[in-house]
Amino acid sequence: MASIPNYAVDASVASKWHLRDEQYVEPSMTLLKEFREGRAYLTAPDYILHEVANAILKASRRSSREHRMSFEVGRRAVEVFLR
Protein backbone atom coordinates (compact mmCIF):
# COMPACT_ATOMS: atom_id res chain seq x y z
CA MET A 1 0.00 0.00 0.00
CA ALA A 2 1.40 3.39 -0.99
CA SER A 3 1.83 5.99 1.70
CA ILE A 4 -0.12 9.23 1.54
CA PRO A 5 2.09 12.25 0.77
CA ASN A 6 2.40 15.00 3.35
CA TYR A 7 2.76 18.59 2.10
CA ALA A 8 3.67 21.70 4.06
CA VAL A 9 1.35 24.51 2.94
CA ASP A 10 2.10 28.18 3.30
CA ALA A 11 -0.25 31.16 3.11
CA SER A 12 0.47 31.80 -0.56
CA VAL A 13 -1.02 28.40 -1.43
CA ALA A 14 -3.91 28.50 1.05
CA SER A 15 -4.90 32.04 0.02
CA LYS A 16 -5.50 30.82 -3.52
CA TRP A 17 -8.34 28.63 -2.24
CA HIS A 18 -10.31 31.87 -1.78
CA LEU A 19 -8.59 34.39 -4.08
CA ARG A 20 -9.30 32.82 -7.44
CA ASP A 21 -7.76 35.64 -9.49
CA GLU A 22 -4.24 34.71 -8.36
CA GLN A 23 -1.66 32.84 -10.42
CA TYR A 24 -1.41 29.07 -9.88
CA VAL A 25 -4.91 28.68 -8.48
CA GLU A 26 -5.46 25.40 -10.31
CA PRO A 27 -2.55 23.51 -8.66
CA SER A 28 -3.54 24.83 -5.22
CA MET A 29 -7.14 23.70 -5.77
CA THR A 30 -5.90 20.28 -6.89
CA LEU A 31 -3.93 19.97 -3.66
CA LEU A 32 -7.00 20.93 -1.61
CA LYS A 33 -9.10 18.37 -3.49
CA GLU A 34 -6.52 15.64 -2.81
CA PHE A 35 -6.60 16.55 0.89
CA ARG A 36 -10.40 16.46 1.03
CA GLU A 37 -10.40 13.05 -0.69
CA GLY A 38 -7.84 11.67 1.78
CA ARG A 39 -5.11 11.35 -0.84
CA ALA A 40 -2.78 13.89 0.83
CA TYR A 41 -1.99 15.25 4.27
CA LEU A 42 -1.51 18.98 4.69
CA THR A 43 0.44 20.63 7.47
CA ALA A 44 1.01 24.32 8.12
CA PRO A 45 2.39 26.58 10.83
CA ASP A 46 -0.20 28.02 13.24
CA TYR A 47 0.32 31.57 11.97
CA ILE A 48 -1.12 30.58 8.57
CA LEU A 49 -4.53 31.38 10.07
CA HIS A 50 -3.55 35.04 10.49
CA GLU A 51 -1.74 35.30 7.16
CA VAL A 52 -4.59 33.90 5.06
CA ALA A 53 -7.24 35.92 6.91
CA ASN A 54 -5.16 39.05 6.31
CA ALA A 55 -4.74 38.29 2.59
CA ILE A 56 -8.48 37.76 2.15
CA LEU A 57 -9.42 40.89 4.06
CA LYS A 58 -6.87 42.97 2.12
CA ALA A 59 -8.45 41.74 -1.11
CA SER A 60 -11.84 42.96 0.10
CA ARG A 61 -10.70 46.47 0.96
CA ARG A 62 -10.89 49.33 -1.49
CA SER A 63 -7.59 50.45 -2.93
CA SER A 64 -6.36 52.32 -5.97
CA ARG A 65 -7.73 49.49 -8.08
CA GLU A 66 -11.16 47.96 -7.76
CA HIS A 67 -11.47 45.68 -4.78
CA ARG A 68 -11.34 42.01 -5.66
CA MET A 69 -14.33 40.96 -3.57
CA SER A 70 -16.90 42.58 -1.36
CA PHE A 71 -16.19 42.87 2.33
CA GLU A 72 -19.05 40.45 3.07
CA VAL A 73 -17.65 37.82 0.67
CA GLY A 74 -14.23 38.29 2.26
CA ARG A 75 -15.65 37.93 5.75
CA ARG A 76 -17.40 34.68 4.81
CA ALA A 77 -14.23 33.39 3.13
CA VAL A 78 -12.28 34.01 6.35
CA GLU A 79 -14.94 32.17 8.37
CA VAL A 80 -14.78 29.20 6.00
CA PHE A 81 -10.99 29.10 6.13
CA LEU A 82 -10.86 29.28 9.91
CA ARG A 83 -13.22 26.32 10.19
C-alpha positions in Angstrom: 0.0 0.0 0.0 1.4 3.4 -1.0 1.8 6.0 1.7 -0.1 9.2 1.5 2.1 12.2 0.8 2.4 15.0 3.3 2.8 18.6 2.1 3.7 21.7 4.1 1.4 24.5 2.9 2.1 28.2 3.3 -0.2 31.2 3.1 0.5 31.8 -0.6 -1.0 28.4 -1.4 -3.9 28.5 1.1 -4.9 32.0 0.0 -5.5 30.8 -3.5 -8.3 28.6 -2.2 -10.3 31.9 -1.8 -8.6 34.4 -4.1 -9.3 32.8 -7.4 -7.8 35.6 -9.5 -4.2 34.7 -8.4 -1.7 32.8 -10.4 -1.4 29.1 -9.9 -4.9 28.7 -8.5 -5.5 25.4 -10.3 -2.6 23.5 -8.7 -3.5 24.8 -5.2 -7.1 23.7 -5.8 -5.9 20.3 -6.9 -3.9 20.0 -3.7 -7.0 20.9 -1.6 -9.1 18.4 -3.5 -6.5 15.6 -2.8 -6.6 16.5 0.9 -10.4 16.5 1.0 -10.4 13.1 -0.7 -7.8 11.7 1.8 -5.1 11.4 -0.8 -2.8 13.9 0.8 -2.0 15.2 4.3 -1.5 19.0 4.7 0.4 20.6 7.5 1.0 24.3 8.1 2.4 26.6 10.8 -0.2 28.0 13.2 0.3 31.6 12.0 -1.1 30.6 8.6 -4.5 31.4 10.1 -3.6 35.0 10.5 -1.7 35.3 7.2 -4.6 33.9 5.1 -7.2 35.9 6.9 -5.2 39.1 6.3 -4.7 38.3 2.6 -8.5 37.8 2.2 -9.4 40.9 4.1 -6.9 43.0 2.1 -8.5 41.7 -1.1 -11.8 43.0 0.1 -10.7 46.5 1.0 -10.9 49.3 -1.5 -7.6 50.4 -2.9 -6.4 52.3 -6.0 -7.7 49.5 -8.1 -11.2 48.0 -7.8 -11.5 45.7 -4.8 -11.3 42.0 -5.7 -14.3 41.0 -3.6 -16.9 42.6 -1.4 -16.2 42.9 2.3 -19.0 40.4 3.1 -17.7 37.8 0.7 -14.2 38.3 2.3 -15.6 37.9 5.7 -17.4 34.7 4.8 -14.2 33.4 3.1 -12.3 34.0 6.4 -14.9 32.2 8.4 -14.8 29.2 6.0 -11.0 29.1 6.1 -10.9 29.3 9.9 -13.2 26.3 10.2 
